[in-house]
Each structure stands twice: as C-alpha cells, then as structure tokens.
C-alpha cells in the first residue's frame, strides 16, 4: 500500500467473525496474512487480533463479546477489503490451494491493475491486486 508514512497504516479495516479463530487461520494460510497479535478472552473468544499484509493491517475480533464495537456492529453487513499484492497469480494459486471461494479469477483491469476476488468463510469479500495509488503529495 503506497502512501503510508512511518511504517504505520492510518486505516485498519476491522472485521468481526462468528468464528474468529477460523477466520485468522484462513486469512493467514490462504491469503498470506501474518499474525501480529491475538488477544483472547477467558472463554477463548478473540477479543482483538491484528493481521499484517505488506505495510497494511486488519483487525479481527469475535462476534458476541459484548464490547461496545461488537454492539454497534451487531446488524452490520459483510465487508469488502482491497489488499495490494505484488504477484496476483501466485497469491490466487495459494488461495485456491487452501480452498478459498474465488469470486473472480485474476483479471486485468482497464485502469492497469490485475485483481482477483475471494470470499472468506463468513461472507466478507477480499480483493487482491496490484492497484496501489499514491496518496498525498
């Protein structure tokens, strides 16, 4: 992701899952994220997790924890997240090997990017591609 400064992204998509542990496993195994941290509640639910891809990150948590974020997200819909990757075809192959549901195979876009889309186990749509606009300047 181009345009960040100081090594810290300024935007973190945050997703809640019914089975956050399975989501973390799929995101790391199939989509190549790296687990930065996972904090569990006494009941084993994921209170907060951070997964890294390139110089971007997402935050993951379990639904039903009773936190204020969980309460406001109760009726929210699924989420779509775009992640910049260097080699779309290799990334796609990895996702397929791990059983990810592919919604669109690697496709060259008219604006110069190469992208593919996949759905995770709880319905969120993940787009992976080469489009990385410069921000600021």
C-alpha positions as CSV (number, residue, x, y, z in Angstrom):
1,X,0.0,0.0,0.0
2,X,1.6,3.1,-1.1
3,X,1.3,6.5,0.6
4,X,1.8,5.5,4.2
5,X,4.3,7.1,6.4
6,X,6.4,6.0,9.4
7,X,5.6,2.3,8.8
8,X,2.1,2.6,10.3
9,X,-1.0,2.5,8.3
10,X,-3.6,5.1,9.1
11,X,-6.6,2.9,8.2
12,X,-7.3,-0.5,9.7
13,X,-10.3,-2.4,8.3
14,X,-11.9,-4.1,11.3
15,X,-14.0,-7.3,10.9
16,X,-15.9,-9.4,13.4
17,X,-16.5,-13.1,12.9
18,X,-18.7,-15.7,14.4
19,X,-15.5,-18.0,14.4
20,X,-12.6,-15.6,14.5
21,X,-10.0,-18.3,15.0
22,X,-11.1,-20.0,11.8
23,X,-11.0,-16.6,10.0
24,X,-7.5,-15.9,11.3
25,X,-6.4,-19.4,10.0
26,X,-7.9,-18.8,6.6
27,X,-6.5,-15.3,6.3
28,X,-3.0,-16.5,7.2
29,X,-3.0,-19.8,5.3
30,X,-5.0,-19.0,2.2
31,X,-4.4,-15.2,1.8
32,X,-0.9,-14.9,3.2
33,X,-1.5,-12.5,6.1
34,X,0.9,-12.7,9.0
35,X,-0.4,-12.9,12.6
36,X,0.9,-9.9,14.5
37,X,-1.1,-10.4,17.7
38,X,-4.1,-12.2,19.1
39,X,-5.7,-11.5,22.5
40,X,-8.2,-14.0,23.7
41,X,-10.9,-13.6,26.4
42,X,-11.3,-16.1,29.2
43,X,-13.9,-18.0,27.1
44,X,-11.4,-18.4,24.2
45,X,-13.1,-15.7,22.0
46,X,-10.8,-13.4,20.1
47,X,-11.1,-10.0,21.8
48,X,-8.6,-8.4,19.3
49,X,-6.2,-9.6,16.7
50,X,-4.0,-7.8,14.2
51,X,-3.0,-9.4,10.9
52,X,-0.5,-7.8,8.6
53,X,-0.2,-7.9,4.8
54,X,2.6,-5.8,3.3
55,X,2.6,-2.5,5.2
56,X,-1.2,-2.7,5.9
57,X,-3.1,-4.5,8.6
58,X,-6.6,-5.6,9.5
59,X,-8.1,-6.0,13.0
60,X,-10.2,-9.1,13.7
61,X,-12.4,-10.0,16.6
62,X,-15.2,-12.4,17.7
63,X,-18.8,-11.6,17.4
64,X,-20.7,-11.8,20.7
65,X,-18.1,-10.5,23.1
66,X,-20.3,-7.7,24.5
67,X,-17.7,-5.0,23.7
68,X,-19.0,-1.6,22.5
69,X,-17.7,-2.3,19.0
70,X,-19.5,-5.6,19.0
71,X,-22.7,-3.9,19.9
72,X,-22.6,-1.3,17.2
73,X,-21.6,-3.9,14.6
74,X,-24.4,-6.3,15.5
75,X,-26.5,-5.6,12.5
76,X,-23.7,-4.5,10.1
77,X,-23.4,-6.3,6.8
78,X,-20.4,-8.0,5.3
79,X,-17.3,-6.1,4.5
80,X,-15.2,-5.8,1.3
81,X,-11.4,-5.1,1.7
82,X,-8.8,-4.5,-1.0
83,X,-5.3,-5.7,-0.4
84,X,-2.3,-4.8,-2.6
85,X,-0.1,-7.8,-3.5
86,X,2.9,-8.0,-5.8
87,X,2.1,-11.3,-7.7
88,X,-1.6,-11.7,-8.1
89,X,-1.4,-15.0,-9.9
90,X,0.8,-16.6,-7.2
91,X,-1.5,-15.2,-4.5
92,X,-4.5,-16.6,-6.3
93,X,-2.9,-20.0,-6.6
94,X,-2.2,-20.1,-2.8
95,X,-5.8,-19.1,-2.1
96,X,-7.1,-21.9,-4.4
97,X,-4.8,-24.4,-2.8
98,X,-6.3,-23.6,0.6
99,X,-9.9,-23.9,-0.6
100,X,-10.9,-20.2,-0.7
101,X,-14.1,-19.4,-2.6
102,X,-12.9,-17.5,-5.7
103,X,-15.5,-14.9,-7.0
104,X,-13.4,-13.6,-9.9
105,X,-10.2,-15.1,-11.2
106,X,-7.1,-12.9,-11.8
107,X,-8.3,-10.3,-14.3
108,X,-6.5,-7.4,-16.0
109,X,-8.5,-4.2,-15.3
110,X,-8.8,-1.3,-17.8
111,X,-7.2,1.0,-15.2
112,X,-4.0,-1.0,-15.2
113,X,-4.4,-3.3,-12.2
114,X,-4.6,-7.1,-12.1
115,X,-7.1,-8.3,-9.5
116,X,-8.9,-11.3,-8.2
117,X,-11.7,-11.6,-5.6
118,X,-12.5,-14.2,-3.0
119,X,-15.0,-14.7,-0.2
120,X,-13.9,-15.8,3.3
121,X,-15.7,-18.3,5.4
122,X,-18.2,-15.7,6.8
123,X,-19.0,-13.9,3.6
124,X,-16.6,-11.0,3.5
125,X,-15.2,-10.2,0.1
126,X,-11.5,-9.8,-0.3
127,X,-10.0,-8.3,-3.4
128,X,-6.3,-8.7,-4.1
129,X,-4.5,-6.8,-6.8
130,X,-1.7,-4.6,-8.0
131,X,-3.6,-1.2,-7.8
132,X,-1.7,1.0,-5.3
133,X,-2.5,4.7,-5.8
134,X,-0.2,7.3,-4.3
135,X,-1.9,9.2,-1.5
136,X,-1.0,12.8,-0.7
137,X,2.0,14.5,-2.1
